[in-house]
């Protein structure tokens, strides 16, 4: 799902700023990262959780896809907490 346009919600930008994640960081993860989970039933658009590394920092980006507009919408981005994720940050601990 490579959209021509990436939109950042205000909430996402606020959280990214608080967490020291740049727009460039999130774009890099979206472009080169691995989709860990698809959420096809999310509304108003299907979304997915993307994992990637920026330098030595693991990041998760939640992004929705508006097919009609050809745009991806960043919902949030965060550094996964080791206490909540298995080694490699690809699976949640149970």
PDB file of N, CA, C and O in Angstrom:
ATOM      1  N   UNK A   1       0.825  -1.181   0.000  1.00  0.00           N
ATOM      2  CA  UNK A   1       0.000   0.000   0.000  1.00  0.00           C
ATOM      3  C   UNK A   1       0.869   1.245   0.000  1.00  0.00           C
ATOM      4  O   UNK A   1       0.968   1.916   1.028  1.00  0.00           O
ATOM      5  N   UNK A   2       1.470   1.559  -1.059  1.00  0.00           N
ATOM      6  CA  UNK A   2       2.274   2.768  -1.135  1.00  0.00           C
ATOM      7  C   UNK A   2       1.424   3.905  -1.649  1.00  0.00           C
ATOM      8  O   UNK A   2       1.101   3.965  -2.836  1.00  0.00           O
ATOM      9  N   UNK A   3       1.066   4.800  -0.766  1.00  0.00           N
ATOM     10  CA  UNK A   3       0.259   5.955  -1.152  1.00  0.00           C
ATOM     11  C   UNK A   3       1.170   7.081  -1.605  1.00  0.00           C
ATOM     12  O   UNK A   3       2.338   7.161  -1.225  1.00  0.00           O
ATOM     13  N   UNK A   4       0.604   7.936  -2.418  1.00  0.00           N
ATOM     14  CA  UNK A   4       1.363   9.085  -2.885  1.00  0.00           C
ATOM     15  C   UNK A   4       1.520  10.126  -1.787  1.00  0.00           C
ATOM     16  O   UNK A   4       2.497  10.875  -1.775  1.00  0.00           O
ATOM     17  N   UNK A   5       0.564  10.178  -0.865  1.00  0.00           N
ATOM     18  CA  UNK A   5       0.523  11.230   0.132  1.00  0.00           C
ATOM     19  C   UNK A   5       0.465  10.615   1.530  1.00  0.00           C
ATOM     20  O   UNK A   5      -0.268   9.655   1.769  1.00  0.00           O
ATOM     21  N   UNK A   6       1.247  11.183   2.450  1.00  0.00           N
ATOM     22  CA  UNK A   6       1.204  10.761   3.849  1.00  0.00           C
ATOM     23  C   UNK A   6       0.730  11.951   4.667  1.00  0.00           C
ATOM     24  O   UNK A   6       1.317  13.032   4.618  1.00  0.00           O
ATOM     25  N   UNK A   7      -0.344  11.735   5.421  1.00  0.00           N
ATOM     26  CA  UNK A   7      -0.965  12.767   6.246  1.00  0.00           C
ATOM     27  C   UNK A   7      -0.690  12.430   7.711  1.00  0.00           C
ATOM     28  O   UNK A   7      -0.788  11.270   8.109  1.00  0.00           O
ATOM     29  N   UNK A   8      -0.350  13.429   8.504  1.00  0.00           N
ATOM     30  CA  UNK A   8      -0.112  13.237   9.930  1.00  0.00           C
ATOM     31  C   UNK A   8      -1.234  13.914  10.709  1.00  0.00           C
ATOM     32  O   UNK A   8      -1.410  15.129  10.616  1.00  0.00           O
ATOM     33  N   UNK A   9      -1.989  13.140  11.472  1.00  0.00           N
ATOM     34  CA  UNK A   9      -3.026  13.694  12.326  1.00  0.00           C
ATOM     35  C   UNK A   9      -2.357  14.548  13.414  1.00  0.00           C
ATOM     36  O   UNK A   9      -1.216  14.294  13.799  1.00  0.00           O
ATOM     37  N   UNK A  10      -3.074  15.551  13.897  1.00  0.00           N
ATOM     38  CA  UNK A  10      -2.541  16.425  14.951  1.00  0.00           C
ATOM     39  C   UNK A  10      -2.144  15.591  16.167  1.00  0.00           C
ATOM     40  O   UNK A  10      -1.085  15.808  16.756  1.00  0.00           O
ATOM     41  N   UNK A  11      -2.999  14.636  16.540  1.00  0.00           N
ATOM     42  CA  UNK A  11      -2.701  13.765  17.682  1.00  0.00           C
ATOM     43  C   UNK A  11      -1.368  13.035  17.460  1.00  0.00           C
ATOM     44  O   UNK A  11      -0.545  12.946  18.372  1.00  0.00           O
ATOM     45  N   UNK A  12      -1.168  12.527  16.273  1.00  0.00           N
ATOM     46  CA  UNK A  12       0.072  11.806  15.971  1.00  0.00           C
ATOM     47  C   UNK A  12       1.271  12.737  16.108  1.00  0.00           C
ATOM     48  O   UNK A  12       2.276  12.364  16.713  1.00  0.00           O
ATOM     49  N   UNK A  13       1.179  13.924  15.564  1.00  0.00           N
ATOM     50  CA  UNK A  13       2.288  14.881  15.651  1.00  0.00           C
ATOM     51  C   UNK A  13       2.586  15.267  17.102  1.00  0.00           C
ATOM     52  O   UNK A  13       3.748  15.402  17.485  1.00  0.00           O
ATOM     53  N   UNK A  14       1.543  15.441  17.898  1.00  0.00           N
ATOM     54  CA  UNK A  14       1.740  15.771  19.311  1.00  0.00           C
ATOM     55  C   UNK A  14       2.478  14.650  20.036  1.00  0.00           C
ATOM     56  O   UNK A  14       3.439  14.895  20.765  1.00  0.00           O
ATOM     57  N   UNK A  15       2.015  13.416  19.827  1.00  0.00           N
ATOM     58  CA  UNK A  15       2.643  12.270  20.496  1.00  0.00           C
ATOM     59  C   UNK A  15       4.076  12.050  19.996  1.00  0.00           C
ATOM     60  O   UNK A  15       4.978  11.742  20.775  1.00  0.00           O
ATOM     61  N   UNK A  16       4.264  12.212  18.698  1.00  0.00           N
ATOM     62  CA  UNK A  16       5.599  12.043  18.132  1.00  0.00           C
ATOM     63  C   UNK A  16       6.555  13.073  18.728  1.00  0.00           C
ATOM     64  O   UNK A  16       7.687  12.734  19.071  1.00  0.00           O
ATOM     65  N   UNK A  17       6.122  14.312  18.855  1.00  0.00           N
ATOM     66  CA  UNK A  17       6.944  15.355  19.447  1.00  0.00           C
ATOM     67  C   UNK A  17       7.316  14.978  20.881  1.00  0.00           C
ATOM     68  O   UNK A  17       8.479  15.086  21.272  1.00  0.00           O
ATOM     69  N   UNK A  18       6.326  14.535  21.665  1.00  0.00           N
ATOM     70  CA  UNK A  18       6.567  14.127  23.060  1.00  0.00           C
ATOM     71  C   UNK A  18       7.562  12.975  23.144  1.00  0.00           C
ATOM     72  O   UNK A  18       8.323  12.875  24.106  1.00  0.00           O
ATOM     73  N   UNK A  19       7.555  12.109  22.137  1.00  0.00           N
ATOM     74  CA  UNK A  19       8.379  10.895  22.154  1.00  0.00           C
ATOM     75  C   UNK A  19       9.689  11.051  21.387  1.00  0.00           C
ATOM     76  O   UNK A  19      10.462  10.098  21.282  1.00  0.00           O
ATOM     77  N   UNK A  20       9.943  12.231  20.855  1.00  0.00           N
ATOM     78  CA  UNK A  20      11.184  12.466  20.122  1.00  0.00           C
ATOM     79  C   UNK A  20      11.259  11.737  18.787  1.00  0.00           C
ATOM     80  O   UNK A  20      12.337  11.337  18.348  1.00  0.00           O
ATOM     81  N   UNK A  21      10.109  11.569  18.145  1.00  0.00           N
ATOM     82  CA  UNK A  21      10.045  10.896  16.844  1.00  0.00           C
ATOM     83  C   UNK A  21       9.759  11.955  15.785  1.00  0.00           C
ATOM     84  O   UNK A  21       8.795  12.711  15.909  1.00  0.00           O
ATOM     85  N   UNK A  22      10.572  12.014  14.764  1.00  0.00           N
ATOM     86  CA  UNK A  22      10.387  13.016  13.722  1.00  0.00           C
ATOM     87  C   UNK A  22       9.461  12.499  12.618  1.00  0.00           C
ATOM     88  O   UNK A  22       9.211  11.299  12.504  1.00  0.00           O
ATOM     89  N   UNK A  23       8.965  13.426  11.817  1.00  0.00           N
ATOM     90  CA  UNK A  23       8.159  13.071  10.652  1.00  0.00           C
ATOM     91  C   UNK A  23       8.990  12.189   9.718  1.00  0.00           C
ATOM     92  O   UNK A  23       8.478  11.227   9.146  1.00  0.00           O
ATOM     93  N   UNK A  24      10.257  12.518   9.569  1.00  0.00           N
ATOM     94  CA  UNK A  24      11.144  11.720   8.710  1.00  0.00           C
ATOM     95  C   UNK A  24      11.292  10.299   9.244  1.00  0.00           C
ATOM     96  O   UNK A  24      11.321   9.344   8.468  1.00  0.00           O
ATOM     97  N   UNK A  25      11.387  10.155  10.574  1.00  0.00           N
ATOM     98  CA  UNK A  25      11.471   8.823  11.185  1.00  0.00           C
ATOM     99  C   UNK A  25      10.238   7.994  10.814  1.00  0.00           C
ATOM    100  O   UNK A  25      10.355   6.852  10.369  1.00  0.00           O
ATOM    101  N   UNK A  26       9.062   8.583  11.002  1.00  0.00           N
ATOM    102  CA  UNK A  26       7.814   7.860  10.716  1.00  0.00           C
ATOM    103  C   UNK A  26       7.711   7.511   9.234  1.00  0.00           C
ATOM    104  O   UNK A  26       7.309   6.401   8.886  1.00  0.00           O
ATOM    105  N   UNK A  27       8.069   8.445   8.364  1.00  0.00           N
ATOM    106  CA  UNK A  27       8.035   8.168   6.923  1.00  0.00           C
ATOM    107  C   UNK A  27       8.969   7.012   6.560  1.00  0.00           C
ATOM    108  O   UNK A  27       8.619   6.164   5.739  1.00  0.00           O
ATOM    109  N   UNK A  28      10.140   6.978   7.163  1.00  0.00           N
ATOM    110  CA  UNK A  28      11.102   5.910   6.883  1.00  0.00           C
ATOM    111  C   UNK A  28      10.536   4.552   7.288  1.00  0.00           C
ATOM    112  O   UNK A  28      10.657   3.577   6.546  1.00  0.00           O
ATOM    113  N   UNK A  29       9.917   4.493   8.471  1.00  0.00           N
ATOM    114  CA  UNK A  29       9.329   3.234   8.931  1.00  0.00           C
ATOM    115  C   UNK A  29       8.199   2.799   7.995  1.00  0.00           C
ATOM    116  O   UNK A  29       8.114   1.626   7.632  1.00  0.00           O
ATOM    117  N   UNK A  30       7.339   3.731   7.606  1.00  0.00           N
ATOM    118  CA  UNK A  30       6.239   3.395   6.700  1.00  0.00           C
ATOM    119  C   UNK A  30       6.777   2.862   5.374  1.00  0.00           C
ATOM    120  O   UNK A  30       6.254   1.890   4.829  1.00  0.00           O
ATOM    121  N   UNK A  31       7.810   3.496   4.870  1.00  0.00           N
ATOM    122  CA  UNK A  31       8.350   3.128   3.557  1.00  0.00           C
ATOM    123  C   UNK A  31       9.143   1.819   3.579  1.00  0.00           C
ATOM    124  O   UNK A  31       9.047   1.025   2.643  1.00  0.00           O
ATOM    125  N   UNK A  32       9.916   1.590   4.628  1.00  0.00           N
ATOM    126  CA  UNK A  32      10.832   0.445   4.628  1.00  0.00           C
ATOM    127  C   UNK A  32      10.521  -0.612   5.678  1.00  0.00           C
ATOM    128  O   UNK A  32      11.146  -1.672   5.694  1.00  0.00           O
ATOM    129  N   UNK A  33       9.560  -0.331   6.557  1.00  0.00           N
ATOM    130  CA  UNK A  33       9.296  -1.231   7.670  1.00  0.00           C
ATOM    131  C   UNK A  33       8.504  -2.473   7.303  1.00  0.00           C
ATOM    132  O   UNK A  33       8.115  -2.679   6.153  1.00  0.00           O
ATOM    133  N   UNK A  34       8.284  -3.277   8.302  1.00  0.00           N
ATOM    134  CA  UNK A  34       7.561  -4.553   8.172  1.00  0.00           C
ATOM    135  C   UNK A  34       6.173  -4.423   8.799  1.00  0.00           C
ATOM    136  O   UNK A  34       6.042  -3.963   9.933  1.00  0.00           O
ATOM    137  N   UNK A  35       5.156  -4.824   8.071  1.00  0.00           N
ATOM    138  CA  UNK A  35       3.795  -4.801   8.610  1.00  0.00           C
ATOM    139  C   UNK A  35       3.664  -5.958   9.593  1.00  0.00           C
ATOM    140  O   UNK A  35       3.808  -7.125   9.228  1.00  0.00           O
ATOM    141  N   UNK A  36       3.385  -5.605  10.859  1.00  0.00           N
ATOM    142  CA  UNK A  36       3.233  -6.633  11.888  1.00  0.00           C
ATOM    143  C   UNK A  36       1.794  -7.102  12.012  1.00  0.00           C
ATOM    144  O   UNK A  36       1.527  -8.268  12.306  1.00  0.00           O
ATOM    145  N   UNK A  37       0.878  -6.182  11.783  1.00  0.00           N
ATOM    146  CA  UNK A  37      -0.537  -6.520  11.963  1.00  0.00           C
ATOM    147  C   UNK A  37      -1.382  -5.654  11.039  1.00  0.00           C
ATOM    148  O   UNK A  37      -1.154  -4.451  10.917  1.00  0.00           O
ATOM    149  N   UNK A  38      -2.355  -6.275  10.393  1.00  0.00           N
ATOM    150  CA  UNK A  38      -3.334  -5.548   9.593  1.00  0.00           C
ATOM    151  C   UNK A  38      -4.629  -5.475  10.382  1.00  0.00           C
ATOM    152  O   UNK A  38      -5.010  -6.429  11.061  1.00  0.00           O
ATOM    153  N   UNK A  39      -5.303  -4.334  10.287  1.00  0.00           N
ATOM    154  CA  UNK A  39      -6.600  -4.136  10.927  1.00  0.00           C
ATOM    155  C   UNK A  39      -7.603  -3.735   9.837  1.00  0.00           C
ATOM    156  O   UNK A  39      -7.970  -2.564   9.737  1.00  0.00           O
ATOM    157  N   UNK A  40      -8.046  -4.699   9.024  1.00  0.00           N
ATOM    158  CA  UNK A  40      -8.902  -4.383   7.870  1.00  0.00           C
ATOM    159  C   UNK A  40     -10.278  -3.840   8.240  1.00  0.00           C
ATOM    160  O   UNK A  40     -10.930  -3.200   7.415  1.00  0.00           O
ATOM    161  N   UNK A  41     -10.725  -4.086   9.463  1.00  0.00           N
ATOM    162  CA  UNK A  41     -12.057  -3.647   9.867  1.00  0.00           C
ATOM    163  C   UNK A  41     -12.064  -2.306  10.594  1.00  0.00           C
ATOM    164  O   UNK A  41     -13.122  -1.835  11.012  1.00  0.00           O
ATOM    165  N   UNK A  42     -10.892  -1.686  10.749  1.00  0.00           N
ATOM    166  CA  UNK A  42     -10.849  -0.370  11.390  1.00  0.00           C
ATOM    167  C   UNK A  42     -11.647   0.630  10.572  1.00  0.00           C
ATOM    168  O   UNK A  42     -11.718   0.530   9.347  1.00  0.00           O
ATOM    169  N   UNK A  43     -12.249   1.595  11.261  1.00  0.00           N
ATOM    170  CA  UNK A  43     -12.997   2.632  10.574  1.00  0.00           C
ATOM    171  C   UNK A  43     -12.444   3.998  10.956  1.00  0.00           C
ATOM    172  O   UNK A  43     -11.974   4.157  12.082  1.00  0.00           O
ATOM    173  N   UNK A  44     -12.475   4.954  10.103  1.00  0.00           N
ATOM    174  CA  UNK A  44     -13.133   4.925   8.801  1.00  0.00           C
ATOM    175  C   UNK A  44     -12.299   4.248   7.711  1.00  0.00           C
ATOM    176  O   UNK A  44     -12.800   4.022   6.609  1.00  0.00           O
ATOM    177  N   UNK A  45     -11.026   3.918   8.002  1.00  0.00           N
ATOM    178  CA  UNK A  45     -10.171   3.276   7.000  1.00  0.00           C
ATOM    179  C   UNK A  45      -9.441   2.098   7.619  1.00  0.00           C
ATOM    180  O   UNK A  45      -9.150   2.113   8.815  1.00  0.00           O
ATOM    181  N   UNK A  46      -9.143   1.083   6.832  1.00  0.00           N
ATOM    182  CA  UNK A  46      -8.326  -0.018   7.346  1.00  0.00           C
ATOM    183  C   UNK A  46      -6.960   0.517   7.753  1.00  0.00           C
ATOM    184  O   UNK A  46      -6.458   1.471   7.160  1.00  0.00           O
ATOM    185  N   UNK A  47      -6.366  -0.098   8.762  1.00  0.00           N
ATOM    186  CA  UNK A  47      -5.064   0.375   9.227  1.00  0.00           C
ATOM    187  C   UNK A  47      -4.116  -0.793   9.430  1.00  0.00           C
ATOM    188  O   UNK A  47      -4.485  -1.955   9.264  1.00  0.00           O
ATOM    189  N   UNK A  48      -2.900  -0.459   9.790  1.00  0.00           N
ATOM    190  CA  UNK A  48      -1.895  -1.495  10.036  1.00  0.00           C
ATOM    191  C   UNK A  48      -0.839  -0.962  10.992  1.00  0.00           C
ATOM    192  O   UNK A  48      -0.650   0.247  11.129  1.00  0.00           O
ATOM    193  N   UNK A  49      -0.160  -1.889  11.645  1.00  0.00           N
ATOM    194  CA  UNK A  49       0.951  -1.586  12.535  1.00  0.00           C
ATOM    195  C   UNK A  49       2.238  -1.924  11.793  1.00  0.00           C
ATOM    196  O   UNK A  49       2.434  -3.061  11.365  1.00  0.00           O
ATOM    197  N   UNK A  50       3.113  -0.933  11.643  1.00  0.00           N
ATOM    198  CA  UNK A  50       4.363  -1.110  10.902  1.00  0.00           C
ATOM    199  C   UNK A  50       5.527  -0.968  11.874  1.00  0.00           C
ATOM    200  O   UNK A  50       5.548  -0.064  12.709  1.00  0.00           O
ATOM    201  N   UNK A  51       6.494  -1.871  11.755  1.00  0.00           N
ATOM    202  CA  UNK A  51       7.681  -1.866  12.604  1.00  0.00           C
ATOM    203  C   UNK A  51       8.919  -1.588  11.768  1.00  0.00           C
ATOM    204  O   UNK A  51       9.079  -2.110  10.664  1.00  0.00           O
ATOM    205  N   UNK A  52       9.787  -0.755  12.319  1.00  0.00           N
ATOM    206  CA  UNK A  52      11.057  -0.507  11.646  1.00  0.00           C
ATOM    207  C   UNK A  52      12.070   0.064  12.610  1.00  0.00           C
ATOM    208  O   UNK A  52      11.752   0.425  13.744  1.00  0.00           O
ATOM    209  N   UNK A  53      13.284   0.136  12.136  1.00  0.00           N
ATOM    210  CA  UNK A  53      14.388   0.683  12.924  1.00  0.00           C
ATOM    211  C   UNK A  53      14.805   2.018  12.328  1.00  0.00           C
ATOM    212  O   UNK A  53      14.900   2.170  11.110  1.00  0.00           O
ATOM    213  N   UNK A  54      15.051   2.975  13.201  1.00  0.00           N
ATOM    214  CA  UNK A  54      15.653   4.249  12.803  1.00  0.00           C
ATOM    215  C   UNK A  54      16.924   4.348  13.626  1.00  0.00           C
ATOM    216  O   UNK A  54      16.892   4.578  14.835  1.00  0.00           O
ATOM    217  N   UNK A  55      18.043   4.167  12.940  1.00  0.00           N
ATOM    218  CA  UNK A  55      19.336   4.010  13.606  1.00  0.00           C
ATOM    219  C   UNK A  55      19.211   2.806  14.540  1.00  0.00           C
ATOM    220  O   UNK A  55      18.893   1.707  14.084  1.00  0.00           O
ATOM    221  N   UNK A  56      19.451   2.990  15.815  1.00  0.00           N
ATOM    222  CA  UNK A  56      19.374   1.873  16.774  1.00  0.00           C
ATOM    223  C   UNK A  56      18.039   1.848  17.519  1.00  0.00           C
ATOM    224  O   UNK A  56      17.881   1.108  18.490  1.00  0.00           O
ATOM    225  N   UNK A  57      17.088   2.649  17.069  1.00  0.00           N
ATOM    226  CA  UNK A  57      15.820   2.797  17.786  1.00  0.00           C
ATOM    227  C   UNK A  57      14.690   2.058  17.073  1.00  0.00           C
ATOM    228  O   UNK A  57      14.421   2.323  15.902  1.00  0.00           O
ATOM    229  N   UNK A  58      14.020   1.123  17.779  1.00  0.00           N
ATOM    230  CA  UNK A  58      12.858   0.445  17.184  1.00  0.00           C
ATOM    231  C   UNK A  58      11.647   1.378  17.256  1.00  0.00           C
ATOM    232  O   UNK A  58      11.443   2.069  18.254  1.00  0.00           O
ATOM    233  N   UNK A  59      10.855   1.389  16.196  1.00  0.00           N
ATOM    234  CA  UNK A  59       9.645   2.215  16.186  1.00  0.00           C
ATOM    235  C   UNK A  59       8.468   1.440  15.621  1.00  0.00           C
ATOM    236  O   UNK A  59       8.616   0.618  14.717  1.00  0.00           O
ATOM    237  N   UNK A  60       7.298   1.721  16.173  1.00  0.00           N
ATOM    238  CA  UNK A  60       6.034   1.236  15.650  1.00  0.00           C
ATOM    239  C   UNK A  60       5.267   2.455  15.148  1.00  0.00           C
ATOM    240  O   UNK A  60       5.223   3.487  15.818  1.00  0.00           O
ATOM    241  N   UNK A  61       4.665   2.332  13.973  1.00  0.00           N
ATOM    242  CA  UNK A  61       3.831   3.392  13.417  1.00  0.00           C
ATOM    243  C   UNK A  61       2.492   2.766  13.038  1.00  0.00           C
ATOM    244  O   UNK A  61       2.446   1.769  12.317  1.00  0.00           O
ATOM    245  N   UNK A  62       1.416   3.352  13.524  1.00  0.00           N
ATOM    246  CA  UNK A  62       0.078   2.910  13.148  1.00  0.00           C
ATOM    247  C   UNK A  62      -0.402   3.847  12.052  1.00  0.00           C
ATOM    248  O   UNK A  62      -0.457   5.062  12.236  1.00  0.00           O
ATOM    249  N   UNK A  63      -0.747   3.265  10.910  1.00  0.00           N
ATOM    250  CA  UNK A  63      -1.108   4.062   9.741  1.00  0.00           C
ATOM    251  C   UNK A  63      -2.365   3.491   9.086  1.00  0.00           C
ATOM    252  O   UNK A  63      -2.492   2.280   8.900  1.00  0.00           O
ATOM    253  N   UNK A  64      -3.291   4.390   8.740  1.00  0.00           N
ATOM    254  CA  UNK A  64      -4.513   4.004   8.046  1.00  0.00           C
ATOM    255  C   UNK A  64      -4.344   4.323   6.566  1.00  0.00           C
ATOM    256  O   UNK A  64      -3.522   5.158   6.189  1.00  0.00           O
ATOM    257  N   UNK A  65      -5.131   3.647   5.732  1.00  0.00           N
ATOM    258  CA  UNK A  65      -5.020   3.849   4.292  1.00  0.00           C
ATOM    259  C   UNK A  65      -6.368   4.245   3.713  1.00  0.00           C
ATOM    260  O   UNK A  65      -7.328   3.475   3.758  1.00  0.00           O
ATOM    261  N   UNK A  66      -6.427   5.447   3.172  1.00  0.00           N
ATOM    262  CA  UNK A  66      -7.619   5.948   2.497  1.00  0.00           C
ATOM    263  C   UNK A  66      -7.401   5.721   1.011  1.00  0.00           C
ATOM    264  O   UNK A  66      -6.785   6.539   0.328  1.00  0.00           O
ATOM    265  N   UNK A  67      -7.908   4.611   0.524  1.00  0.00           N
ATOM    266  CA  UNK A  67      -7.694   4.218  -0.871  1.00  0.00           C
ATOM    267  C   UNK A  67      -8.275   5.239  -1.845  1.00  0.00           C
ATOM    268  O   UNK A  67      -7.649   5.554  -2.857  1.00  0.00           O
ATOM    269  N   UNK A  68      -9.468   5.758  -1.549  1.00  0.00           N
ATOM    270  CA  UNK A  68     -10.125   6.694  -2.456  1.00  0.00           C
ATOM    271  C   UNK A  68      -9.295   7.954  -2.682  1.00  0.00           C
ATOM    272  O   UNK A  68      -9.269   8.492  -3.789  1.00  0.00           O
ATOM    273  N   UNK A  69      -8.625   8.422  -1.646  1.00  0.00           N
ATOM    274  CA  UNK A  69      -7.818   9.641  -1.748  1.00  0.00           C
ATOM    275  C   UNK A  69      -6.357   9.338  -2.045  1.00  0.00           C
ATOM    276  O   UNK A  69      -5.574  10.253  -2.296  1.00  0.00           O
ATOM    277  N   UNK A  70      -5.983   8.059  -2.019  1.00  0.00           N
ATOM    278  CA  UNK A  70      -4.595   7.689  -2.260  1.00  0.00           C
ATOM    279  C   UNK A  70      -3.651   8.236  -1.209  1.00  0.00           C
ATOM    280  O   UNK A  70      -2.551   8.694  -1.515  1.00  0.00           O
ATOM    281  N   UNK A  71      -4.108   8.179   0.061  1.00  0.00           N
ATOM    282  CA  UNK A  71      -3.275   8.727   1.125  1.00  0.00           C
ATOM    283  C   UNK A  71      -3.185   7.791   2.322  1.00  0.00           C
ATOM    284  O   UNK A  71      -4.114   7.045   2.630  1.00  0.00           O
ATOM    285  N   UNK A  72      -2.054   7.855   2.974  1.00  0.00           N
ATOM    286  CA  UNK A  72      -1.847   7.142   4.227  1.00  0.00           C
ATOM    287  C   UNK A  72      -1.944   8.164   5.346  1.00  0.00           C
ATOM    288  O   UNK A  72      -1.451   9.285   5.222  1.00  0.00           O
ATOM    289  N   UNK A  73      -2.577   7.770   6.428  1.00  0.00           N
ATOM    290  CA  UNK A  73      -2.817   8.670   7.549  1.00  0.00           C
ATOM    291  C   UNK A  73      -2.134   8.093   8.781  1.00  0.00           C
ATOM    292  O   UNK A  73      -2.493   7.014   9.253  1.00  0.00           O
ATOM    293  N   UNK A  74      -1.151   8.816   9.296  1.00  0.00           N
ATOM    294  CA  UNK A  74      -0.434   8.365  10.492  1.00  0.00           C
ATOM    295  C   UNK A  74      -1.304   8.658  11.704  1.00  0.00           C
ATOM    296  O   UNK A  74      -1.672   9.805  11.959  1.00  0.00           O
ATOM    297  N   UNK A  75      -1.624   7.608  12.445  1.00  0.00           N
ATOM    298  CA  UNK A  75      -2.461   7.710  13.631  1.00  0.00           C
ATOM    299  C   UNK A  75      -1.601   7.961  14.867  1.00  0.00           C
ATOM    300  O   UNK A  75      -1.912   8.827  15.686  1.00  0.00           O
ATOM    301  N   UNK A  76      -0.523   7.202  14.993  1.00  0.00           N
ATOM    302  CA  UNK A  76       0.409   7.389  16.100  1.00  0.00           C
ATOM    303  C   UNK A  76       1.726   6.694  15.776  1.00  0.00           C
ATOM    304  O   UNK A  76       1.812   5.873  14.863  1.00  0.00           O
ATOM    305  N   UNK A  77       2.735   7.042  16.541  1.00  0.00           N
ATOM    306  CA  UNK A  77       4.050   6.396  16.426  1.00  0.00           C
ATOM    307  C   UNK A  77       4.656   6.354  17.819  1.00  0.00           C
ATOM    308  O   UNK A  77       4.500   7.288  18.605  1.00  0.00           O
ATOM    309  N   UNK A  78       5.348   5.260  18.117  1.00  0.00           N
ATOM    310  CA  UNK A  78       5.922   5.112  19.452  1.00  0.00           C
ATOM    311  C   UNK A  78       7.073   4.121  19.420  1.00  0.00           C
ATOM    312  O   UNK A  78       7.213   3.326  18.490  1.00  0.00           O
ATOM    313  N   UNK A  79       7.890   4.189  20.458  1.00  0.00           N
ATOM    314  CA  UNK A  79       8.945   3.202  20.645  1.00  0.00           C
ATOM    315  C   UNK A  79       8.365   2.085  21.497  1.00  0.00           C
ATOM    316  O   UNK A  79       7.937   2.336  22.624  1.00  0.00           O
ATOM    317  N   UNK A  80       8.341   0.855  20.987  1.00  0.00           N
ATOM    318  CA  UNK A  80       7.738  -0.240  21.756  1.00  0.00           C
ATOM    319  C   UNK A  80       8.501  -0.497  23.053  1.00  0.00           C
ATOM    320  O   UNK A  80       9.731  -0.520  23.067  1.00  0.00           O
ATOM    321  N   UNK A  81       7.762  -0.687  24.133  1.00  0.00           N
ATOM    322  CA  UNK A  81       8.357  -0.937  25.447  1.00  0.00           C
ATOM    323  C   UNK A  81       8.817  -2.387  25.549  1.00  0.00           C
ATOM    324  O   UNK A  81       8.026  -3.299  25.306  1.00  0.00           O
ATOM    325  N   UNK A  82      10.083  -2.618  25.904  1.00  0.00           N
ATOM    326  CA  UNK A  82      10.584  -3.997  26.019  1.00  0.00           C
ATOM    327  C   UNK A  82       9.766  -4.857  26.976  1.00  0.00           C
ATOM    328  O   UNK A  82       9.693  -6.072  26.794  1.00  0.00           O
ATOM    329  N   UNK A  83       9.149  -4.251  27.993  1.00  0.00           N
ATOM    330  CA  UNK A  83       8.339  -5.018  28.943  1.00  0.00           C
ATOM    331  C   UNK A  83       7.052  -5.551  28.305  1.00  0.00           C
ATOM    332  O   UNK A  83       6.466  -6.513  28.800  1.00  0.00           O
ATOM    333  N   UNK A  84       6.616  -4.927  27.213  1.00  0.00           N
ATOM    334  CA  UNK A  84       5.359  -5.324  26.578  1.00  0.00           C
ATOM    335  C   UNK A  84       5.556  -6.129  25.301  1.00  0.00           C
ATOM    336  O   UNK A  84       4.611  -6.736  24.797  1.00  0.00           O
ATOM    337  N   UNK A  85       6.782  -6.137  24.774  1.00  0.00           N
ATOM    338  CA  UNK A  85       7.041  -6.789  23.490  1.00  0.00           C
ATOM    339  C   UNK A  85       8.154  -7.811  23.639  1.00  0.00           C
ATOM    340  O   UNK A  85       9.104  -7.614  24.397  1.00  0.00           O
ATOM    341  N   UNK A  86       8.018  -8.904  22.903  1.00  0.00           N
ATOM    342  CA  UNK A  86       9.066  -9.917  22.900  1.00  0.00           C
ATOM    343  C   UNK A  86      10.317  -9.347  22.249  1.00  0.00           C
ATOM    344  O   UNK A  86      10.269  -8.312  21.584  1.00  0.00           O
ATOM    345  N   UNK A  87      11.430 -10.032  22.447  1.00  0.00           N
ATOM    346  CA  UNK A  87      12.688  -9.614  21.840  1.00  0.00           C
ATOM    347  C   UNK A  87      12.497  -9.439  20.340  1.00  0.00           C
ATOM    348  O   UNK A  87      11.938 -10.316  19.682  1.00  0.00           O
ATOM    349  N   UNK A  88      12.947  -8.334  19.800  1.00  0.00           N
ATOM    350  CA  UNK A  88      12.754  -8.048  18.386  1.00  0.00           C
ATOM    351  C   UNK A  88      11.582  -7.128  18.131  1.00  0.00           C
ATOM    352  O   UNK A  88      11.438  -6.613  17.022  1.00  0.00           O
ATOM    353  N   UNK A  89      10.726  -6.903  19.142  1.00  0.00           N
ATOM    354  CA  UNK A  89       9.616  -5.944  19.096  1.00  0.00           C
ATOM    355  C   UNK A  89       8.559  -6.244  18.034  1.00  0.00           C
ATOM    356  O   UNK A  89       7.855  -5.341  17.582  1.00  0.00           O
ATOM    357  N   UNK A  90       8.450  -7.523  17.634  1.00  0.00           N
ATOM    358  CA  UNK A  90       7.482  -7.877  16.595  1.00  0.00           C
ATOM    359  C   UNK A  90       6.233  -8.572  17.156  1.00  0.00           C
ATOM    360  O   UNK A  90       5.211  -8.661  16.475  1.00  0.00           O
ATOM    361  N   UNK A  91       6.320  -9.057  18.382  1.00  0.00           N
ATOM    362  CA  UNK A  91       5.169  -9.740  18.985  1.00  0.00           C
ATOM    363  C   UNK A  91       4.981  -9.274  20.412  1.00  0.00           C
ATOM    364  O   UNK A  91       5.935  -9.154  21.181  1.00  0.00           O
ATOM    365  N   UNK A  92       3.723  -9.014  20.749  1.00  0.00           N
ATOM    366  CA  UNK A  92       3.407  -8.626  22.130  1.00  0.00           C
ATOM    367  C   UNK A  92       3.609  -9.810  23.057  1.00  0.00           C
ATOM    368  O   UNK A  92       3.339 -10.958  22.703  1.00  0.00           O
ATOM    369  N   UNK A  93       4.090  -9.502  24.256  1.00  0.00           N
ATOM    370  CA  UNK A  93       4.214 -10.551  25.271  1.00  0.00           C
ATOM    371  C   UNK A  93       2.824 -10.927  25.732  1.00  0.00           C
ATOM    372  O   UNK A  93       1.919 -10.093  25.767  1.00  0.00           O
ATOM    373  N   UNK A  94       2.662 -12.182  26.083  1.00  0.00           N
ATOM    374  CA  UNK A  94       1.357 -12.657  26.555  1.00  0.00           C
ATOM    375  C   UNK A  94       1.343 -12.783  28.037  1.00  0.00           C
ATOM    376  O   UNK A  94       0.327 -13.169  28.615  1.00  0.00           O
TER     377      UNK A  94
END
